[in-house]
Amino acid sequence: MKKILVLCTGNSCRSQIAEGYLRHFAGNRAQVYSAGVETHGVNPKAIATMQEDGIDISGHTSNHVDEYRDIEFDYVITVCDNAKENCPYFPSKAERFHYNFPDPAKAQGTPEEITEEFRRVRQMIKDYSENFIQQNNI
């Protein structure tokens, strides 16, 4: 079984959404974890946006990357430039991947515009996650 770590700055939005979709698309063929170089708590808008697509991440927790130092990951995916630049060294064979998704938590505007930005980023992460699972034969 493959082990995947999704890493972001605060483990509140992008990495949580990616964890949800990677688990969904991988099924029982992978163990998926998410963490941050900091912990900010799981964003309620991320939970609500994922719920709209039938994925429940309400039980997720915001974890610090140091909690996973002893796990031998196969893949480490950074989902923001800050995490990529501050990603700690993992003494493992993990392949590293990176995609800088926009941070929906920084969206401004009306509540409707903010919701739409969460949906837009969710779709980007969903597409990336599905392709990642397919391209890596997981």
Secondary structure as GFF3:
##gff-version 3
##sequence-region A 1 138
A	DSSP	beta_strand	2	8	.	.	.	ID=ss1
A	DSSP	alpha_helix	14	26	.	.	.	ID=ss2
A	DSSP	three_ten_helix	27	29	.	.	.	ID=ss3
A	DSSP	beta_strand	30	36	.	.	.	ID=ss4
A	DSSP	alpha_helix	44	52	.	.	.	ID=ss5
A	DSSP	three_ten_helix	65	68	.	.	.	ID=ss6
A	DSSP	beta_strand	75	78	.	.	.	ID=ss7
A	DSSP	alpha_helix	81	86	.	.	.	ID=ss8
A	DSSP	beta_strand	95	98	.	.	.	ID=ss9
A	DSSP	three_ten_helix	104	106	.	.	.	ID=ss10
A	DSSP	alpha_helix	111	135	.	.	.	ID=ss11
###
